[in-house]
Structures are given as C-alpha cells and as structure tokens.
C-alpha cells in the first residue's frame, strides 16, 4: 500500500509540473520593458492546452499582452495589443512591444495567438529573472 501511495504522489507531482511548465513563457527580448524584462517568466493561459481552450483568441482586448507565432520572427512574440481592426479576412490585431518605437510589421490573426499573459487585479503574473537559465541553455 505504501508503494502505491508513493507512486501516486510521484505521478501527481509530475502532472502538476507538466501543467505548470506549459503555462510559463520565458521573455527573450527587452521589447516589453519596463513591464517585464529579458529572462523574466510570464504566466499565461493557453488558447489550446491539449485540446482545452482556456481563452478564446477572439475575446482578447486592446491592452492585453498576447503570445503569438509571427511570420517575421523565429520565436513566439510577447507583445501588447494596441488596436483591433477588421478587414476582408476578418479580425486582426495590431501589436507592439512597449519598448519598441513602432508597431510590429504584420497583422496578427486570432489563429496566430497561442497564449495571453494572465492578469490578477490588473497585475501581470511575472516571475523575475528565473528564465535566464532557459535562455542560457538555448543559447539566446
């Protein structure tokens, strides 16, 4: 019985670690300073978490910070939505890093949005500097 309890405990710990790790994203650039910095970890909700939709990318609002797959940058981009517009292909977002002088070079479609940084009482969930380990391992 004790062995089974120990096995169940390990399984629960591994599942919790897997779920938690999927909801953390390391900031790789300084484009969002001073909101967060390179090496910080942001806590996110996913548009598709193993088939579960934690939020709908069509429900984001101006001011939300999203993570999206850009065509112009090899890594996922973490930037703020500064405007929401619509054209013949549907809704799109204009995004910009708070520390960047100009908006991102392309429209962002809801299908590109993979996550949104979580806010509680208007405060973003950020773990400072711990992500530097990941950046070092990846050579970024």
N, C-alpha and C positions, 0 to 999 in steps of 0.2 A: 504493500500500500504506500509506504514512504517513497519508493522508487517512482511510482506513478505520479504522486504529488510533485516530486521534483521535476519530472519530465513535463508535466502540465505547466509548471512555473516557468521553465525554460521556453516552452512554446509561446506562452503569453508574453514573456519579455521580448522574444524575437519578433512577434507580430506587432507589439507596441513600437519597437524600434523601427520596423519597416514602415509602418503608418506615419510615424513622426518624421522619419527621414524624407519621405515623399512630400512632406508639407514644409520643407525648408529649402530655401534657394540662396545660394551664395552670390553676393554682389561682386561683379568682376571689374567694374569701372567706377570712375568718380563722377559719372554723368548726373547722378541724383543728389550730390552733395548740396547742402548740408543735411538733407533729410536722412540719408544713410550714406555710408562710405564703403569703399572697396574693402572687401574682407568681412563685412557685416553679413549676417544671415537674416533674411526676412522670412516670416512665417506666412504661408499662403493657403488659400483654398483653391481647389482644382476644378477646372471645367469638365474634366473627365478623370476620375480617380477609380481605375479598374472598373469602368462601366457606370459608376455613380457620378451624377452631376451635382457638385457641391454649390455651384452657382451657374447661372446662365450668362454666357458672354454678351447676350443681347440686353441684359439688365444692368450693365456697368453704367456708371455716371461720370460726368465731367468731374475731374479731380481725383478719380480712382487711380491707383497705381496698379498697372497690369504687367504680366509677363507674356510676351508673345514671340512667335517664331517669325523673325524678319527675313526678308529676301536679301537684304543689304548687309547683314552681319552674321557671322558664323555661329554665334552663341545666342541663346534666348535673351531678349532685351527686356529690361525692367524700367519702364517709363510711365509718366503720368498722362492720362487722357486730358487734353486741353480743349478739345472740341469734338462734337459728334455731328456727323453730317450724313446725307443720303444722296446717292446718285442712281443711275440706271441699273447698277448691280446690287443695290441695297445699302444698308447701313455700313458706315466705316468710321474709324476713329482717327483723329489727328493726335499724335503723341509727341512728347518732348521730355528729355531729361531736364530736371530743374536747373542743372548747372550748364546746360547747353544753350548757345545763343539762338539757335533756330530749331524748328520742329524736325522730327525725323523725316527722312527723304521720301517715304512712301506711305500711302493709306494703309491702315490696319483693319482688316476684316475680322468680324467676330470669329470666324473659323480659325484664325491665327492665334487667338487668345487662349493660353493654356492655364493661366492662374491669375489670381488677384491677391494683392497683399492685404492681409487681414487688419482691420482697424477695430479697436475696442474703445468706446468713449472718445472717438476721434484721435486716438493714439495708435500709430502703426506698431505692430509686433515685430521687434527687431532684437537680435542678439548680437551685440557689437563684437567685431574683430575675430570671432572664433573661426570664421570661414577662411582665414589666411592659410590654414593648414591645407584645405582643399585646393586653394589657388597654387600653393607651393607644389603639391603633388601633381597637379595638372600642368604645371609649368606656365601658368598665366601671369 
